[in-house]
Amino acid sequence: MNGKQRMERTGKIVIPAACAEFTEGIGVDPGNRLSGTQLDSVHGMIVALAPGGHVVFRMPEETKGRYDLYLQVSAVLAQSSSQPFLFSLNGEPAWAVPVDCRIPENSPAHIEERIPGTDAGSFYECTEAKIAGDIVLCSGDVLTVTAAFGAKAVELAGEAFPGIAALILVPSCPQTRTAAFPSGMTIFWLGSSVTYGAQAAGHYSMVDAIRDRHEGLICEKYAVCGTTLANTSEDSYVARLRQIPASRRPDLLVVQLSTNDAVQGKTLGQVCEGRDLSQMDETTVAGGIEAILVCAQERFHCPVVFYTGTWFDCELYEKMTEILLEIQKKWGIGVIDLFHDPLMCGVIGTAQYERYMHDPIHPRRAGYTEWWTPVIDRYLMDFLRQKKEKE
């Protein structure tokens, strides 16, 4: 790239990284070393972004109209989040969308299973992630990209983020959506490492498997490893859900009952008597769950289904499943209770279980596709069919 904006005949505008501004900081470079944030002029890419660092794109003179926005990003040495960036236009509240990257073949953060096609040839192999649709832009508008929730793999020298190569503006075309399941339907999946597929090759969880089962189904994965339902940090489920623009309007929200709350010993809390958010203690598990339901109701106007993990020996997580069932009675949400499912539990202790699970919490790719996906997929279809019949 030569540092100049390009407008193609189709009206597409490409703003290369060389035209962007970025904040200085210390991040992780493509060689897995701590390094200052910099523009790699050879590859035309801003690399070694520091946590909280910004990359700022200013719209050129020819910008005028409605556009879909795409961010051109590199592979990443490791990824524990499908939300490495937050986005803000002209200083307005930030929003989040999934930006899932491939892993270079020579990454220091290997998993046990490698699947052809899930690796990038190198760190500098780029993909384009859609970050906004049908948005009004004009000359001088400013888009800020913030390094938010990066990889925290122990093999890395620090928090790692993808490199940024360009912002691409494509004139938007009106699209129609149907309410039929599954074609044209959008499902948001909110969770942590289990939703993300942290121990599955290509981060291929049931989110991806269910999407691939149904032509036209859109599944967006909002997952950051190590995060909790209890709203005690900026990357909690509640905080991240509120960063998704209300205009996205999913048809269904599926939420993981996070094992991290149990492992980290978060306060269980209790179910609120009413539905007033001000009466809920979001710093507890129960309060966090209900805050999510309030957000889904008021912001997205969509039904909600929670799913649990399969059984593992944890008293606090078992109590979390019990309080989730109590919340189900109050709110009328769906619950996929894998924790108590006798057919799922029947596999535990067998050789098949060892093939399915990386550890008591995280499935391998086979565990997602062969064990979890059929159960979750069937429940979601039944849940939505019953909802439609009641309308």
C-alpha positions, 0 to 999 in steps of 0.5 A, spaced: 500 500 500 502 506 498 499 510 503 493 513 499 486 512 499 483 508 493 476 509 490 474 503 485 470 504 480 464 500 484 465 506 489 468 502 494 473 506 498 479 503 501 483 507 506 490 503 508 493 503 515 498 508 512 493 513 512 491 512 519 493 514 526 495 510 532 496 511 539 503 508 541 504 503 546 507 496 547 504 490 544 506 483 541 509 483 534 508 477 529 515 474 532 511 473 539 516 479 542 514 485 546 514 491 541 512 498 540 506 499 536 508 501 529 506 501 522 510 495 518 511 499 511 513 492 508 506 489 509 502 496 510 499 494 517 499 497 524 502 491 528 503 490 536 497 494 538 497 495 546 491 493 550 486 500 549 490 502 544 487 506 538 487 506 530 483 512 527 481 512 520 478 519 517 473 519 511 476 522 505 473 527 501 469 523 496 465 519 502 458 521 501 452 516 502 451 509 506 456 504 506 458 497 509 464 497 513 469 492 513 476 492 517 482 488 513 485 484 519 491 480 519 491 473 522 493 473 530 498 469 534 493 466 538 485 468 539 481 467 546 476 472 543 471 473 537 471 481 540 478 483 539 476 490 537 471 496 539 468 501 534 466 508 535 464 513 530 465 520 531 466 519 539 459 516 539 458 510 544 462 504 542 460 498 539 462 491 538 462 485 532 465 479 532 472 479 528 474 472 528 481 471 525 485 465 523 492 462 526 498 462 523 501 455 522 507 457 525 503 460 531 507 459 538 500 457 541 498 450 538 492 446 540 492 439 540 488 438 533 489 441 527 484 442 521 486 443 514 484 450 512 483 453 519 490 456 519 493 462 515 499 461 511 503 467 515 501 472 520 500 477 514 495 473 511 489 478 511 481 477 512 476 482 511 471 482 517 464 486 516 464 491 522 458 495 520 452 495 515 448 501 512 451 506 515 451 514 513 458 517 512 461 523 509 467 526 509 471 528 515 467 522 519 472 519 524 472 511 526 476 509 532 478 502 532 480 500 540 484 494 542 479 491 547 479 483 549 486 480 546 489 473 546 491 471 553 495 465 551 500 463 556 505 462 550 505 469 548 509 475 551 503 479 553 496 480 550 496 479 542 491 483 537 491 482 530 494 487 525 490 492 522 491 493 514 485 497 512 478 500 512 474 498 506 467 502 505 462 499 500 456 502 498 450 499 501 445 495 498 438 494 501 437 487 504 431 484 506 430 478 511 425 473 513 423 471 519 423 463 517 427 459 521 433 457 519 434 461 513 435 468 514 435 468 521 440 471 526 442 468 532 447 472 537 451 467 541 454 470 548 459 467 552 466 465 554 471 460 552 466 454 551 462 458 546 468 461 543 471 453 542 477 455 545 480 448 545 477 446 538 481 446 532 479 453 528 475 455 534 469 451 531 464 450 536 457 448 536 455 456 534 459 454 527 456 447 527 449 449 527 450 455 522 453 450 517 447 445 518 442 450 516 443 454 509 442 461 510 442 461 518 447 467 521 450 466 527 454 471 530 459 469 536 460 474 541 465 470 546 471 472 550 475 467 554 475 467 562 469 472 562 463 472 567 455 473 568 457 477 574 458 484 571 464 485 575 469 487 569 468 491 563 469 484 559 463 481 563 457 478 559 452 484 561 457 489 559 459 486 552 452 485 550 450 492 551 456 494 546 452 491 541 448 496 537 440 495 538 440 496 530 442 489 529 436 486 532 437 478 532 432 473 532 434 469 538 439 470 543 443 464 546 447 465 552 452 460 556 451 459 563 459 461 564 463 456 568 468 462 570 463 464 575 463 458 579 471 457 578 472 464 580 467 464 586 463 469 584 457 471 588 451 467 586 446 472 589 438 471 588 432 472 583 429 479 584 422 479 585 420 484 579 423 486 573 426 493 575 433 493 573 435 498 578 433 492 583 438 487 581 445 486 583 449 485 577 455 483 580 452 477 582 450 471 577 443 471 578 443 479 577 447 478 571 443 473 568 437 478 569 440 484 567 442 480 560 434 478 560 432 486 561 437 488 555 435 483 551 427 485 552 428 492 552 434 493 546 433 487 542 426 485 543 428 477 542 427 471 545 433 468 550 435 461 551 441 459 556 445 453 555 449 450 561 455 446 560 455 438 561 456 435 568 463 436 572 464 436 579 463 443 581 458 445 587 457 452 585 456 451 578 450 446 580 447 451 584 448 456 578 444 451 574 438 451 579 438 458 580 437 458 572 431 454 572 428 458 577 429 464 573 426 460 567 420 460 571 420 467 572 422 469 565 419 464 560 426 463 557 429 457 554 434 453 558 438 447 555 440 443 561 446 439 558 449 439 566 443 434 568 441 431 561 441 423 563 443 421 556 449 426 556 451 424 563 451 417 560 457 418 556 462 421 562 467 416 564 467 412 557 473 412 552 468 416 547 468 422 553 475 422 553 475 423 545 470 429 546 472 433 551 479 436 552 478 437 560 471 437 564 469 444 561 472 445 554 469 440 548 474 438 543 471 439 536 468 432 535 465 434 542 462 440 539 460 437 532 458 430 535 455 430 542 453 437 543 451 440 537 445 435 535 442 436 542 442 444 542 440 444 535 434 440 536 432 444 542 433 451 538 428 448 533 423 446 537 423 452 542 422 457 536 417 452 533 413 453 539 414 460 540 411 461 533 405 457 534 403 461 540 403 467 536 
